Amino acid sequence: GSALQFASAELQADRELVLEAVQGFGGAIRYASVELRSDRELVQEAVMQHGWAVQFAAERLRGDRALMLEAVRRCGWALQFASKDL
């Protein structure tokens, strides 16, 4: 999971590798490429592991009501990371 922080940019952009890392530790989404932090499925998987991981999601996903509800269900203080548009 957190070993992703030491991976090359190429590996941090590898969807399969990031998915596996996030399934082991939701917080690993922080080390995913910017593009993958916009991938709803990956972010949702991270949030299912650790609600606070939503803070590393792209802004548009932090405006996704269903995703934010799930994050807050798992970690109440995740609400602070919701988009202002929500």
MDTraj code that builds the backbone (N, CA, C; nanometers):
import mdtraj as md
import numpy as np

residues = "GLY SER ALA LEU GLN PHE ALA SER ALA GLU LEU GLN ALA ASP ARG GLU LEU VAL LEU GLU ALA VAL GLN GLY PHE GLY GLY ALA ILE ARG TYR ALA SER VAL GLU LEU ARG SER ASP ARG GLU LEU VAL GLN GLU ALA VAL MET GLN HIS GLY TRP ALA VAL GLN PHE ALA ALA GLU ARG LEU ARG GLY ASP ARG ALA LEU MET LEU GLU ALA VAL ARG ARG CYS GLY TRP ALA LEU GLN PHE ALA SER LYS ASP LEU".split()
xyz = np.array([
    [0.0791, -0.1189, 0.0000],
    [0.0000, 0.0000, 0.0000],
    [0.0840, 0.1262, 0.0000],
    [0.1423, 0.1588, 0.1151],
    [0.2160, 0.2847, 0.1245],
    [0.3494, 0.2788, 0.0504],
    [0.3918, 0.1611, 0.0062],
    [0.5148, 0.1498, -0.0729],
    [0.4996, 0.2228, -0.2060],
    [0.3772, 0.2521, -0.2439],
    [0.3512, 0.3241, -0.3682],
    [0.4205, 0.4599, -0.3689],
    [0.4431, 0.5164, -0.2519],
    [0.5098, 0.6473, -0.2453],
    [0.6519, 0.6424, -0.3001],
    [0.7131, 0.5256, -0.2993],
    [0.8504, 0.5111, -0.3463],
    [0.8580, 0.4628, -0.4916],
    [0.7420, 0.4399, -0.5516],
    [0.7360, 0.3900, -0.6893],
    [0.7628, 0.5037, -0.7881],
    [0.8037, 0.4665, -0.9060],
    [0.8265, 0.5654, -1.0120],
    [0.6934, 0.6271, -1.0533],
    [0.7012, 0.7409, -1.1196],
    [0.5804, 0.8072, -1.1704],
    [0.5035, 0.7139, -1.2638],
    [0.5767, 0.6353, -1.3406],
    [0.5129, 0.5409, -1.4324],
    [0.4292, 0.4390, -1.3552],
    [0.4830, 0.3869, -1.2461],
    [0.4085, 0.2894, -1.1658],
    [0.2937, 0.3553, -1.0903],
    [0.3125, 0.4787, -1.0482],
    [0.2052, 0.5506, -0.9795],
    [0.0893, 0.5820, -1.0739],
    [0.1130, 0.5699, -1.2028],
    [0.0094, 0.5911, -1.3037],
    [-0.0466, 0.4595, -1.3574],
    [-0.0002, 0.3481, -1.3026],
    [-0.0456, 0.2159, -1.3461],
    [-0.1729, 0.1808, -1.2674],
    [-0.2850, 0.1782, -1.3368],
    [-0.4143, 0.1614, -1.2694],
    [-0.4232, 0.0309, -1.1896],
    [-0.3794, -0.0786, -1.2479],
    [-0.3865, -0.2078, -1.1783],
    [-0.3038, -0.2080, -1.0506],
    [-0.1839, -0.1528, -1.0596],
    [-0.0957, -0.1478, -0.9436],
    [-0.1545, -0.0587, -0.8343],
    [-0.2055, 0.0556, -0.8743],
    [-0.2653, 0.1473, -0.7763],
    [-0.3884, 0.0842, -0.7122],
    [-0.4698, 0.0172, -0.7911],
    [-0.5880, -0.0496, -0.7351],
    [-0.5475, -0.1505, -0.6293],
    [-0.4478, -0.2284, -0.6585],
    [-0.4017, -0.3277, -0.5613],
    [-0.3488, -0.2591, -0.4344],
    [-0.2733, -0.1522, -0.4521],
    [-0.2192, -0.0790, -0.3371],
    [-0.3320, -0.0212, -0.2514],
    [-0.4313, 0.0364, -0.3170],
    [-0.5437, 0.0992, -0.2472],
    [-0.6293, -0.0050, -0.1754],
    [-0.6406, -0.1230, -0.2331],
    [-0.7164, -0.2293, -0.1675],
    [-0.6481, -0.2734, -0.0384],
    [-0.5172, -0.2598, -0.0328],
    [-0.4434, -0.2945, 0.0882],
    [-0.4419, -0.1813, 0.1904],
    [-0.4397, -0.0579, 0.1412],
    [-0.4343, 0.0600, 0.2285],
    [-0.4922, 0.1780, 0.1513],
    [-0.6122, 0.2189, 0.1889],
    [-0.6819, 0.3253, 0.1177],
    [-0.6022, 0.4531, 0.1028],
    [-0.5205, 0.4835, 0.2024],
    [-0.4407, 0.6054, 0.1984],
    [-0.3370, 0.6082, 0.0882],
    [-0.3109, 0.4939, 0.0271],
    [-0.2133, 0.4875, -0.0823],
    [-0.2588, 0.5702, -0.2023],
    [-0.3875, 0.6042, -0.2091],
    [-0.4375, 0.6853, -0.3199],
    [-0.3627, 0.8187, -0.3265],
    [-0.3093, 0.8623, -0.2156],
    [-0.2341, 0.9885, -0.2102],
    [-0.1149, 0.9861, -0.3057],
    [-0.0594, 0.8698, -0.3309],
    [0.0604, 0.8582, -0.4143],
    [0.0294, 0.8224, -0.5599],
    [-0.0985, 0.8091, -0.5915],
    [-0.1383, 0.7798, -0.7292],
    [-0.1192, 0.9049, -0.8146],
    [-0.1077, 0.8847, -0.9430],
    [-0.0945, 0.9984, -1.0346],
    [-0.2193, 1.0872, -1.0241],
    [-0.2052, 1.2115, -1.0664],
    [-0.3178, 1.3054, -1.0659],
    [-0.4348, 1.2471, -1.1453],
    [-0.4037, 1.1875, -1.2574],
    [-0.5088, 1.1278, -1.3408],
    [-0.5848, 1.0197, -1.2648],
    [-0.5145, 0.9330, -1.1938],
    [-0.5812, 0.8245, -1.1214],
    [-0.6560, 0.8739, -0.9988],
    [-0.6161, 0.9863, -0.9441],
    [-0.6918, 1.0436, -0.8318],
    [-0.8228, 1.1055, -0.8801],
    [-0.8437, 1.1040, -1.0119],
    [-0.9702, 1.1471, -1.0724],
    [-1.0561, 1.0275, -1.1120],
    [-1.0047, 0.9079, -1.0892],
    [-1.0742, 0.7842, -1.1263],
    [-1.1697, 0.7468, -1.0120],
    [-1.2979, 0.7591, -1.0383],
    [-1.3969, 0.7394, -0.9315],
    [-1.3874, 0.6005, -0.8681],
    [-1.3702, 0.4994, -0.9497],
    [-1.3637, 0.3627, -0.8971],
    [-1.2453, 0.3462, -0.8003],
    [-1.1309, 0.3990, -0.8370],
    [-1.0131, 0.3888, -0.7490],
    [-1.0341, 0.4665, -0.6197],
    [-1.0867, 0.5871, -0.6336],
    [-1.1102, 0.6696, -0.5145],
    [-1.2149, 0.6042, -0.4253],
    [-1.3182, 0.5489, -0.4853],
    [-1.4202, 0.4818, -0.4053],
    [-1.3603, 0.3644, -0.3282],
    [-1.2738, 0.2894, -0.3927],
    [-1.2074, 0.1769, -0.3247],
    [-1.1257, 0.2286, -0.2065],
    [-1.0558, 0.3388, -0.2256],
    [-0.9765, 0.3975, -0.1171],
    [-1.0671, 0.4408, -0.0023],
    [-1.1778, 0.5034, -0.0367],
    [-1.2731, 0.5521, 0.0636],
    [-1.3360, 0.4356, 0.1400],
    [-1.3597, 0.3246, 0.0716],
    [-1.4156, 0.2068, 0.1389],
    [-1.3185, 0.1539, 0.2443],
    [-1.1899, 0.1711, 0.2201],
    [-1.0886, 0.1283, 0.3172],
    [-1.0755, 0.2315, 0.4300],
    [-1.0653, 0.3570, 0.3904],
    [-1.0439, 0.4663, 0.4864],
    [-1.1154, 0.5903, 0.4354],
    [-1.2213, 0.6295, 0.5018],
    [-1.2999, 0.7444, 0.4578],
    [-1.2186, 0.8717, 0.4400],
    [-1.1187, 0.8905, 0.5237],
    [-1.0370, 1.0121, 0.5162],
    [-0.9542, 1.0197, 0.3884],
    [-0.9417, 0.9086, 0.3163],
    [-0.8642, 0.9077, 0.1917],
    [-0.9271, 0.9976, 0.0855],
    [-1.0523, 1.0362, 0.1047],
    [-1.1192, 1.1238, 0.0083],
    [-1.0450, 1.2564, -0.0078],
    [-0.9679, 1.2950, 0.0910],
    [-0.8946, 1.4218, 0.0821],
    [-0.7961, 1.4246, -0.0342],
    [-0.7566, 1.3085, -0.0844],
    [-0.6595, 1.3015, -0.1939],
    [-0.7267, 1.2903, -0.3308],
    [-0.8591, 1.2856, -0.3313],
    [-0.9341, 1.2753, -0.4563],
    [-0.9325, 1.4086, -0.5302],
    [-0.9522, 1.4008, -0.6600],
    [-0.9649, 1.5219, -0.7410],
    [-1.0836, 1.6037, -0.6906],
    [-1.0747, 1.7331, -0.7081],
    [-1.1805, 1.8250, -0.6617],
    [-1.3187, 1.7833, -0.7123],
    [-1.3283, 1.7458, -0.8375],
    [-1.4605, 1.7098, -0.8916],
    [-1.5198, 1.5889, -0.8187],
    [-1.4367, 1.4958, -0.7729],
    [-1.4870, 1.3802, -0.6989],
    [-1.5260, 1.4185, -0.5569],
    [-1.4610, 1.5191, -0.5029],
    [-1.4996, 1.5652, -0.3692],
    [-1.6314, 1.6423, -0.3741],
    [-1.6833, 1.6613, -0.4947],
    [-1.8151, 1.7194, -0.5143],
    [-1.9199, 1.6143, -0.5482],
    [-1.8797, 1.4891, -0.5472],
    [-1.9687, 1.3762, -0.5770],
    [-2.0415, 1.3388, -0.4474],
    [-2.1702, 1.3668, -0.4441],
    [-2.2488, 1.3491, -0.3210],
    [-2.2407, 1.2060, -0.2666],
    [-2.2601, 1.1079, -0.3516],
    [-2.2596, 0.9682, -0.3059],
    [-2.1233, 0.9292, -0.2498],
    [-2.0175, 0.9705, -0.3167],
    [-1.8825, 0.9385, -0.2704],
    [-1.8537, 1.0055, -0.1356],
    [-1.8940, 1.1304, -0.1237],
    [-1.8703, 1.2015, 0.0023],
    [-1.9532, 1.1420, 0.1163],
    [-2.0751, 1.0999, 0.0871],
    [-2.1570, 1.0356, 0.1906],
    [-2.0886, 0.9093, 0.2417],
    [-2.0345, 0.8319, 0.1500],
    [-1.9638, 0.7093, 0.1899],
    [-1.8416, 0.7432, 0.2745],
    [-1.7678, 0.8446, 0.2335],
    [-1.6492, 0.8855, 0.3096],
    [-1.6874, 0.9280, 0.4505],
    [-1.7931, 1.0061, 0.4627],
    [-1.8362, 1.0560, 0.5938],
    [-1.8920, 0.9428, 0.6799],
    [-1.9582, 0.8470, 0.6175],
    [-2.0065, 0.7298, 0.6940],
    [-1.8892, 0.6554, 0.7590],
    [-1.7792, 0.6502, 0.6880],
    [-1.6629, 0.5762, 0.7370],
    [-1.5742, 0.6596, 0.8279],
    [-1.5791, 0.7906, 0.8090],
    [-1.4939, 0.8799, 0.8873],
    [-1.5605, 1.0175, 0.8896],
    [-1.6265, 1.0491, 0.9978],
    [-1.7036, 1.1726, 1.0069],
    [-1.6292, 1.2987, 0.9684],
    [-1.5034, 1.3058, 1.0058],
    [-1.4304, 1.4295, 0.9762],
    [-1.3902, 1.4431, 0.8306],
    [-1.4227, 1.3425, 0.7482],
    [-1.3964, 1.3526, 0.6037],
    [-1.4803, 1.4630, 0.5402],
    [-1.5862, 1.5046, 0.6086],
    [-1.6730, 1.6104, 0.5567],
    [-1.5949, 1.7381, 0.5259],
    [-1.4906, 1.7641, 0.6000],
    [-1.4115, 1.8856, 0.5767],
    [-1.3468, 1.8885, 0.4390],
    [-1.3391, 1.7749, 0.3714],
    [-1.2749, 1.7681, 0.2406],
    [-1.3736, 1.7797, 0.1253],
    [-1.5022, 1.7938, 0.1571],
    [-1.6028, 1.8061, 0.0521],
    [-1.5818, 1.9339, -0.0271],
    [-1.6142, 1.9262, -0.1541],
    [-1.6060, 2.0435, -0.2414],
    [-1.7024, 2.1505, -0.1917],
    [-1.6667, 2.2747, -0.2083],
    [-1.7538, 2.3856, -0.1687],
    [-1.8819, 2.3855, -0.2516],
    [-1.8765, 2.3233, -0.3704],
    [-1.9950, 2.3162, -0.4582],
    [-2.0996, 2.2199, -0.4085],
    [-2.0638, 2.1360, -0.3155],
    [-2.1556, 2.0346, -0.2649],
    [-2.2477, 2.0989, -0.1683],
])
top = md.Topology()
chain = top.add_chain()
for i, resn in enumerate(residues, 1):
    res = top.add_residue(resn, chain, resSeq=i)
    for name in ("N", "CA", "C"):
        top.add_atom(name, md.element.get_by_symbol(name[0]), res)
traj = md.Trajectory(xyz[None], top)
